[in-house]
């Protein structure tokens, strides 16, 4: 969005894509800066109150959910990881033996290149699969710590009165401002606020506890057209 002043003392955030490329790339839409400011501030304060009031309930649920996922996925991942590491060790020994046989002149060059290239390709694939599983396991372990970090941060802002740069960069992942619907007095506009650290998929799976509030908030905005 691009900040613009459309009338005296009133600032708007206008769609940058529309202003740069026209209607072929995006629709004409904008939102008052003060309206968006109030919505973001309200969202942060609401999340702070929710996190503080339901801290133990949410904490227990998230731990149970994440551990439940981990037990199922980690068992399979650990089994697969053990097999892959074992195969990697086998391939290392095979490749080493092939090079020794080649150096000793016990293997024709064509046979050596054919066999070694095949084993090397398999070793590369095995290493890639090992790295992928490890990355997945590390991501799983980070999710709970990220969630706890979000809860600890957001609790600080239950009574916040103003926004600042550090607060926004710490908490907000992105804000989606949709094209408005209606005209003048019936004009409405949806704004979605997405938060950092917390998994949106986790929110969707826990509507009774989180009530869809922690992470993604939707605000229908009523605004009168000004042009």
Secondary structure, DSSP 8 states (H G I E B T S, - for coil): -EEEEEETTEEEEE-HHHHHH-TTTS---EEEHHHHHHHHHHHHHHHHHHHHHTHHHHHHHHHHHHHHHHHHHHHHHHHHHHHHHHHHHHHHHHHHHHHHHHHTT-S-HHHHHHHHHHHHHHHHHHHHHHHHHHHHHHHHHHHHHHHHHHHHHHGGGTT--S--HHHHHHHEEEEEE---BS-GGG-EEEEEEEESSS-HHHHHT-HHHHTTTSSEEEEEEE-----
